[in-house]
């Protein structure tokens, strides 16, 4: 798993992401969706603050784009992910609760345990929501996570920081050494 700040120069399967819950097979054509499943396919998900989540299974891999809408609507609970017989999960760089400031109205979207209040402002933890949902679906499985915040770390594109249309290319290439190592 590797993150690029520009399109890498090799063949990748990617989709038109729509902040939904649809996950598609990489070899079945390209659709509007927020997740790709492949066996031997090079997969890519684009993010600017949302979470790239890689699920490695005995029956394939999935690369999922998970923002607050996808998490709220259950993208990580999709049956097709459970069918992979997942053995490990990696959560890539995304906006962390240190920077994910939200409005009071947003508080109605998730239980209060996922929010922090600092200096009269509210902040949201995408990671904590995802971790809870992943544990509910996959039980006590190994979950690796990047500590990098796309908003704090200027080597990543961040929509909230820069209002940019540029995206981070989160790429999974099967059978490469150091599979769970993120680097630039």
PAGU-561001 format. One line per 5 residues: their letters; for each residue x, y, z of N, C-alpha, C. Coordinates in Angstrom, 2 decimals, always signed. Layout:
N
a> X:Y:Z:X:Y:Z:X:Y:Z ~ ...
//
This chain:
184
xxxxx> +0.86:-1.17:+0.00:+0.00:+0.00:+0.00:+0.90:+1.23:+0.00 ~ +0.64:+2.12:-0.94:+1.47:+3.31:-1.05:+0.58:+4.49:-1.43 ~ +0.97:+5.67:-0.97:+0.23:+6.89:-1.26:+1.09:+7.79:-2.15 ~ +0.50:+8.22:-3.26:+1.16:+9.14:-4.19:+0.38:+10.45:-4.20 ~ +1.07:+11.58:-4.43:+0.32:+12.84:-4.51:+0.03:+13.26:-5.94
xxxxx> +0.31:+12.36:-6.88:-0.02:+12.55:-8.30:-0.26:+11.16:-8.89 ~ -0.93:+11.08:-10.03:-1.18:+9.76:-10.62:+0.13:+9.02:-10.90 ~ +0.28:+7.81:-10.38:+1.49:+7.04:-10.67:+1.46:+6.53:-12.11 ~ +2.62:+6.16:-12.60:+2.74:+5.77:-14.01:+2.69:+4.26:-14.20 ~ +1.62:+3.64:-13.75:+1.37:+2.24:-14.04:-0.13:+2.01:-14.06
xxxxx> -0.54:+0.89:-14.62:-1.97:+0.60:-14.79:-2.65:+0.35:-13.46 ~ -3.76:+1.05:-13.27:-4.53:+0.93:-12.04:-6.01:+0.83:-12.37 ~ -6.74:+0.09:-11.56:-8.20:+0.07:-11.64:-8.68:+1.11:-10.64 ~ -9.50:+2.04:-11.09:-10.08:+3.03:-10.19:-11.52:+3.30:-10.61 ~ -12.23:+4.00:-9.77:-13.65:+4.26:-9.98:-13.94:+5.74:-9.83
xxxxx> -15.12:+6.14:-10.25:-15.62:+7.48:-10.01:-16.27:+7.46:-8.63 ~ -15.64:+8.09:-7.66:-16.11:+8.03:-6.27:-17.22:+9.05:-6.02 ~ -18.21:+8.63:-5.22:-19.41:+9.46:-5.05:-19.84:+9.62:-3.58 ~ -19.01:+9.25:-2.63:-19.34:+9.32:-1.21:-20.58:+8.48:-0.87 ~ -20.60:+7.27:-1.40:-21.71:+6.35:-1.16:-21.24:+5.09:-0.48
xxxxx> -21.95:+3.98:-0.75:-21.62:+2.70:-0.12:-21.42:+1.57:-1.12 ~ -21.49:+1.88:-2.39:-21.37:+0.83:-3.41:-19.90:+0.40:-3.55 ~ -19.70:-0.92:-3.61:-18.38:-1.52:-3.82:-18.49:-2.44:-5.02 ~ -17.56:-2.33:-5.96:-17.64:-3.10:-7.21:-16.40:-3.96:-7.42 ~ -16.57:-4.99:-8.24:-15.45:-5.83:-8.65:-14.59:-5.07:-9.65
xxxxx> -13.29:-5.05:-9.43:-12.38:-4.29:-10.29:-12.38:-4.80:-11.73 ~ -12.63:-6.08:-11.93:-12.57:-6.65:-13.28:-13.91:-6.62:-14.01 ~ -14.93:-5.99:-13.42:-16.26:-5.98:-14.03:-16.61:-4.65:-14.70 ~ -15.63:-3.80:-14.92:-15.93:-2.51:-15.51:-15.91:-1.43:-14.45 ~ -16.08:-0.22:-14.88:-15.92:+0.89:-13.97:-17.23:+1.62:-13.79
xxxxx> -17.53:+1.90:-12.58:-18.81:+2.42:-12.16:-18.59:+3.58:-11.20 ~ -19.69:+4.22:-10.84:-19.65:+5.12:-9.70:-19.75:+4.24:-8.47 ~ -18.78:+4.34:-7.59:-18.74:+3.51:-6.39:-17.72:+4.11:-5.44 ~ -17.58:+3.50:-4.28:-16.59:+3.96:-3.31:-15.73:+2.83:-2.79 ~ -15.70:+1.74:-3.51:-14.82:+0.64:-3.15:-14.59:-0.27:-4.33
xxxxx> -13.40:-0.86:-4.35:-13.01:-1.80:-5.40:-12.56:-3.10:-4.77 ~ -12.98:-4.21:-5.35:-12.51:-5.53:-4.91:-11.75:-6.15:-6.07 ~ -10.59:-6.71:-5.75:-9.80:-7.37:-6.78:-9.05:-8.55:-6.20 ~ -8.54:-9.40:-7.07:-7.73:-10.53:-6.64:-6.27:-10.26:-7.02 ~ -6.03:-10.01:-8.28:-4.68:-9.72:-8.75:-4.59:-8.33:-9.36
xxxxx> -5.58:-7.50:-9.10:-5.67:-6.18:-9.73:-4.91:-5.13:-8.93 ~ -4.30:-4.19:-9.64:-3.73:-2.99:-9.03:-4.89:-2.03:-8.79 ~ -5.11:-1.64:-7.55:-6.28:-0.84:-7.19:-5.86:+0.56:-6.75 ~ -6.72:+1.55:-7.00:-6.47:+2.92:-6.55:-7.76:+3.56:-6.07 ~ -7.64:+4.27:-4.96:-8.72:+5.09:-4.42:-8.13:+6.48:-4.23
xxxxx> -8.88:+7.50:-4.60:-8.41:+8.87:-4.44:-9.07:+9.50:-3.21 ~ -8.27:+10.21:-2.42:-8.79:+10.88:-1.23:-8.15:+12.26:-1.09 ~ -8.81:+13.12:-0.33:-8.24:+14.41:+0.03:-8.30:+14.59:+1.55 ~ -9.21:+13.97:+2.22:-9.30:+13.94:+3.68:-10.01:+12.67:+4.15 ~ -10.78:+12.06:+3.28:-11.47:+10.81:+3.63:-10.46:+9.69:+3.86
xxxxx> -10.95:+8.58:+4.39:-10.09:+7.46:+4.74:-9.96:+6.46:+3.60 ~ -8.72:+6.12:+3.23:-8.52:+4.96:+2.36:-8.36:+3.74:+3.26 ~ -9.15:+2.72:+3.03:-9.07:+1.52:+3.87:-8.81:+0.31:+2.97 ~ -7.72:-0.38:+3.26:-7.34:-1.58:+2.53:-7.68:-2.79:+3.37 ~ -8.46:-3.71:+2.80:-8.82:-4.95:+3.48:-8.18:-6.10:+2.71
xxxxx> -7.31:-6.85:+3.38:-6.62:-7.98:+2.76:-7.30:-9.27:+3.20 ~ -7.71:-10.07:+2.24:-8.40:-11.31:+2.56:-7.87:-12.49:+1.80 ~ -8.28:-13.67:+2.23:-7.88:-14.90:+1.56:-8.51:-15.03:+0.18 ~ -9.64:-14.33:-0.03:-10.36:-14.42:-1.31:-10.27:-13.14:-2.13 ~ -9.33:-12.27:-1.79:-9.15:-11.03:-2.53:-8.88:-9.86:-1.60
xxxxx> -8.77:-8.70:-2.21:-8.52:-7.48:-1.46:-9.56:-6.44:-1.85 ~ -9.76:-5.50:-0.94:-10.66:-4.38:-1.24:-9.96:-3.09:-0.84 ~ -10.17:-2.06:-1.62:-9.70:-0.73:-1.29:-10.94:+0.15:-1.26 ~ -11.19:+0.76:-0.11:-12.45:+1.48:+0.14:-12.17:+2.95:+0.45 ~ -12.99:+3.82:-0.12:-12.99:+5.26:+0.17:-14.09:+5.48:+1.21
xxxxx> -13.69:+5.87:+2.43:-14.68:+6.01:+3.51:-14.63:+7.42:+4.10 ~ -15.62:+8.21:+3.75:-15.82:+9.51:+4.38:-16.95:+9.38:+5.39 ~ -17.37:+10.49:+5.95:-18.40:+10.41:+6.99:-19.72:+9.89:+6.42 ~ -20.06:+10.25:+5.18:-21.32:+9.77:+4.60:-21.29:+8.25:+4.40 ~ -20.18:+7.75:+3.87:-20.05:+6.31:+3.67:-20.10:+5.55:+4.98
xxxxx> -19.41:+6.08:+6.00:-19.44:+5.42:+7.31:-20.84:+5.46:+7.92 ~ -21.49:+6.60:+7.82:-22.85:+6.73:+8.36:-23.81:+5.75:+7.69 ~ -23.61:+5.53:+6.39:-24.52:+4.67:+5.62:-24.07:+3.22:+5.52 ~ -22.96:+2.87:+6.17:-22.58:+1.46:+6.31:-21.68:+0.86:+5.26 ~ -20.81:+1.63:+4.63:-19.95:+1.06:+3.59:-19.09:-0.09:+4.11
xxxxx> -18.64:-0.01:+5.36:-17.77:-1.07:+5.90:-18.55:-2.31:+6.31 ~ -19.87:-2.24:+6.25:-20.71:-3.38:+6.62:-21.25:-4.12:+5.40 ~ -20.80:-3.72:+4.21:-21.26:-4.36:+2.98:-20.86:-5.84:+2.96 ~ -21.79:-6.70:+2.57:-21.55:-8.15:+2.55:-20.34:-8.55:+1.71 ~ -20.12:-7.86:+0.62:-19.01:-8.23:-0.27:-17.66:-8.15:+0.44
xxxxx> -17.53:-7.28:+1.43:-16.28:-7.20:+2.19:-16.12:-8.41:+3.10 ~ -17.20:-8.82:+3.73:-17.15:-9.99:+4.61:-16.82:-11.26:+3.82 ~ -17.24:-11.32:+2.57:-16.99:-12.49:+1.73:-15.52:-12.67:+1.37 ~ -14.69:-11.65:+1.62:-13.26:-11.74:+1.29:-12.47:-12.58:+2.30 ~ -13.09:-12.95:+3.42:-12.40:-13.61:+4.53:-11.18:-12.76:+4.92
xxxxx> -11.45:-11.57:+5.39:-10.43:-10.56:+5.69:-9.54:-11.01:+6.84 ~ -8.22:-10.85:+6.66:-7.25:-11.22:+7.69:-6.52:-10.02:+8.27 ~ -6.39:-8.94:+7.49:-5.72:-7.73:+7.96:-6.36:-6.52:+7.30 ~ -6.27:-5.39:+8.02:-6.84:-4.14:+7.51:-5.83:-3.02:+7.73 ~ -5.73:-2.14:+6.76:-4.86:-0.97:+6.90:-5.67:+0.28:+6.61
xxxxx> -5.60:+1.25:+7.53:-6.24:+2.56:+7.35:-5.15:+3.55:+6.99 ~ -5.28:+4.17:+5.82:-4.26:+5.11:+5.35:-4.45:+6.52:+5.88 ~ -3.59:+7.42:+5.45:-3.65:+8.82:+5.90:-5.00:+9.46:+5.58 ~ -5.50:+10.21:+6.55:-6.79:+10.90:+6.41:-6.83:+12.04:+7.42 ~ -7.87:+12.85:+7.37:-7.98:+13.94:+8.34:-8.28:+13.34:+9.72
xxxxx> -7.55:+13.80:+10.72:-7.71:+13.28:+12.08:-8.57:+14.24:+12.91 ~ -8.91:+13.78:+14.09:-9.77:+14.58:+14.97:-9.11:+15.88:+15.40 ~ -7.79:+15.99:+15.29:-7.11:+17.24:+15.63:-7.55:+18.38:+14.71 ~ -7.99:+18.04:+13.50:-8.29:+19.05:+12.48:-9.70:+18.98:+11.91 ~ -10.44:+17.92:+12.20:-11.75:+17.73:+11.57:-12.82:+18.48:+12.35
xxxxx> -12.83:+19.81:+12.18:-13.81:+20.65:+12.86:-15.16:+20.53:+12.17 ~ -16.21:+20.42:+12.98:-17.56:+20.26:+12.43:-18.51:+21.28:+13.07 ~ -19.69:+21.41:+12.48:-20.71:+22.30:+13.03:-21.54:+21.56:+14.07 ~ -22.25:+22.30:+14.88:-23.12:+21.70:+15.89:-24.17:+20.81:+15.23 ~ -24.66:+21.20:+14.07:-25.67:+20.41:+13.35:-25.15:+19.02:+12.97
xxxxx> -23.85:+18.91:+12.73:-23.25:+17.63:+12.34:-23.31:+16.61:+13.47 ~ -23.41:+17.07:+14.70:-23.42:+16.17:+15.87:-24.53:+15.12:+15.80 ~ -25.59:+15.39:+15.07:-26.71:+14.45:+14.97:-26.40:+13.22:+14.12 ~ -25.29:+13.23:+13.40:-24.96:+12.13:+12.49:-24.37:+10.89:+13.15 ~ -23.74:+11.05:+14.33:-23.07:+9.94:+14.99:-23.23:+10.07:+16.50
xxxxx> -23.03:+8.97:+17.24:-23.07:+9.06:+18.70:-22.00:+10.02:+19.22 ~ -22.26:+10.62:+20.36:-21.38:+11.65:+20.94:-19.96:+11.16:+21.21 ~ -19.77:+9.87:+21.38:-18.44:+9.35:+21.70:-17.41:+9.64:+20.60 ~ -17.86:+9.99:+19.41:-16.94:+10.24:+18.29:-16.59:+11.71:+18.12 ~ -17.00:+12.54:+19.08:-16.74:+13.97:+19.00:-15.93:+14.43:+20.20
xxxxx> -15.12:+15.46:+19.97:-14.37:+16.11:+21.02:-14.72:+17.59:+20.98 ~ -14.75:+18.21:+22.14:-15.00:+19.65:+22.19:-13.74:+20.32:+22.74 ~ -13.22:+21.28:+21.98:-12.05:+22.04:+22.41:-12.30:+23.51:+22.12 ~ -12.18:+24.33:+23.15:-12.34:+25.78:+23.01:-13.63:+26.14:+22.28 ~ -14.72:+25.55:+22.72:-16.05:+25.82:+22.17:-16.23:+25.37:+20.71
xxxxx> -15.32:+24.55:+20.22:-15.45:+24.01:+18.86:-15.54:+22.49:+18.96 ~ -16.24:+21.89:+17.99:-16.40:+20.43:+17.96:-15.53:+19.83:+16.86 ~ -14.97:+18.66:+17.18:-14.11:+17.93:+16.24:-14.57:+16.48:+16.18 ~ -14.40:+15.87:+15.01:-14.93:+14.54:+14.73:-13.80:+13.57:+14.43 ~ -13.96:+12.32:+14.87:-12.97:+11.28:+14.61:-13.51:+10.24:+13.63
xxxxx> -13.16:+10.39:+12.36:-13.49:+9.38:+11.35:-12.91:+8.03:+11.76 ~ -11.67:+8.06:+12.24:-10.94:+6.84:+12.58:-11.68:+6.02:+13.64 ~ -12.17:+6.68:+14.68:-12.85:+5.94:+15.75:-14.14:+5.30:+15.25 ~ -14.86:+5.99:+14.39:-16.08:+5.41:+13.81:-15.71:+4.18:+12.98 ~ -14.69:+4.33:+12.13:-14.27:+3.21:+11.28:-13.78:+2.03:+12.12
xxxxx> -12.99:+2.30:+13.14:-12.46:+1.22:+13.99:-13.61:+0.45:+14.64 ~ -14.60:+1.16:+15.17:-15.74:+0.50:+15.80:-16.48:-0.36:+14.77 ~ -16.76:+0.19:+13.61:-17.49:-0.57:+12.59:-16.69:-1.77:+12.11 ~ -15.38:-1.61:+11.92:-14.55:-2.74:+11.49:-14.53:-3.84:+12.55 ~ -14.46:-3.48:+13.81:-14.49:-4.47:+14.90:-15.85:-5.17:+14.96
xxxxx> -16.93:-4.42:+14.74:-18.26:-5.03:+14.74:-18.40:-6.06:+13.63 ~ -17.81:-5.79:+12.48:-17.94:-6.68:+11.32:-16.93:-7.81:+11.35 ~ -15.67:-7.49:+11.66:-14.59:-8.48:+11.52:-14.04:-9.00:+12.84 ~ -14.55:-8.52:+13.96:-14.09:-9.00:+15.26:-12.68:-8.54:+15.58 ~ -11.97:-9.39:+16.29:-10.63:-9.04:+16.77:-9.60:-9.32:+15.68
xxxxx> -9.53:-8.45:+14.71:-8.65:-8.61:+13.55:-7.53:-7.57:+13.65 ~ -6.40:-7.83:+13.05:-5.29:-6.88:+13.07:-5.63:-5.69:+12.17 ~ -5.63:-4.50:+12.77:-5.88:-3.27:+12.03:-4.67:-2.36:+12.20 ~ -4.03:-2.05:+11.09:-2.90:-1.13:+11.07:-3.44:+0.24:+10.70 ~ -2.82:+1.29:+11.20:-3.30:+2.62:+10.84:-2.19:+3.64:+10.74
xxxxx> -2.28:+4.46:+9.73:-1.35:+5.57:+9.57:-1.66:+6.62:+10.63 ~ -0.63:+7.20:+11.18:-0.81:+8.28:+12.15:-0.81:+9.65:+11.47 ~ -0.67:+9.66:+10.16:-0.56:+10.92:+9.43:-1.93:+11.55:+9.20 ~ -1.99:+12.85:+9.45:-3.21:+13.63:+9.22:-3.04:+14.41:+7.91 ~ -3.96:+14.23:+6.99:-3.85:+14.90:+5.69:-3.96:+16.42:+5.81
xxxxx> -4.59:+16.90:+6.86:-4.73:+18.34:+7.07:-3.45:+18.93:+7.65 ~ -2.84:+18.24:+8.62:-1.61:+18.72:+9.27:-0.38:+18.58:+8.39 ~ -0.30:+17.47:+7.68:+0.89:+17.12:+6.91:+0.76:+17.64:+5.48 ~ +1.54:+18.65:+5.15:+1.43:+19.30:+3.84:+1.97:+18.47:+2.68 ~ +2.48:+17.28:+2.96:+2.88:+16.40:+1.85:+1.67:+15.67:+1.27
xxxxx> +0.51:+15.84:+1.91:-0.75:+15.26:+1.42:-1.67:+16.36:+0.94 ~ -2.53:+16.04:-0.01:-3.58:+16.97:-0.42:-4.69:+16.91:+0.62 ~ -5.24:+18.08:+0.95:-6.34:+18.16:+1.91:-7.38:+19.14:+1.39 ~ -8.60:+18.65:+1.21:-9.66:+19.53:+0.75:-9.98:+20.59:+1.82 ~ -10.07:+20.16:+3.06:-10.43:+21.10:+4.12:-9.36:+22.18:+4.33
xxxxx> -8.12:+21.84:+4.15:-7.04:+22.81:+4.34:-6.92:+23.76:+3.15 ~ -6.99:+23.21:+1.92:-6.67:+23.99:+0.72:-7.82:+24.18:-0.26 ~ -8.99:+23.57:-0.01:-10.11:+23.59:-0.95:-9.63:+23.19:-2.35 ~ -8.79:+22.18:-2.41:-8.17:+21.74:-3.66:-8.97:+20.63:-4.34 ~ -8.80:+20.54:-5.66:-9.36:+19.41:-6.40:-8.31:+18.31:-6.56
xxxxx> -7.09:+18.57:-6.11:-6.03:+17.55:-6.17:-6.33:+16.46:-5.16 ~ -5.89:+15.24:-5.49:-6.18:+14.10:-4.62:-4.93:+13.27:-4.36 ~ -4.96:+12.55:-3.23:-3.94:+11.57:-2.89:-4.34:+10.26:-3.56 ~ -3.40:+9.63:-4.24:-3.63:+8.35:-4.90:-3.21:+7.25:-3.95 ~ -4.17:+6.55:-3.37:-3.92:+5.44:-2.45:-3.95:+4.17:-3.29
xxxxx> -2.81:+3.49:-3.36:-2.62:+2.42:-4.33:-2.26:+1.10:-3.64 ~ -2.91:+0.04:-4.08:-2.57:-1.32:-3.65:-2.13:-2.09:-4.88 ~ -0.92:-2.65:-4.80:-0.40:-3.50:-5.87:-0.08:-4.85:-5.24 ~ -0.81:-5.90:-5.59:-0.56:-7.21:-4.99:+0.85:-7.71:-5.28 ~ +1.33:-8.54:-4.37:+2.62:-9.22:-4.54:+3.83:-8.30:-4.61
xxxxx> +3.77:-7.19:-3.89:+4.94:-6.31:-3.80:+5.44:-6.39:-2.36 ~ +6.74:-6.38:-2.21:+7.35:-6.44:-0.88:+6.89:-5.25:-0.06 ~ +6.78:-5.42:+1.25:+6.41:-4.34:+2.16:+4.97:-3.89:+1.94 ~ +4.07:-4.82:+1.82:+2.70:-4.51:+1.43:+1.99:-3.54:+2.36 ~ +2.27:-3.58:+3.64:+1.54:-2.70:+4.56:+2.38:-1.51:+5.01
xxxx> +3.29:-1.07:+4.17:+4.14:+0.06:+4.50:+3.73:+1.27:+3.67 ~ +3.35:+2.34:+4.33:+3.01:+3.54:+3.58:+4.23:+4.42:+3.52 ~ +4.45:+4.97:+2.39:+5.57:+5.89:+2.22:+5.24:+6.86:+1.11 ~ +6.05:+7.82:+0.96:+5.90:+8.82:-0.10:+7.00:+8.62:-1.09
//
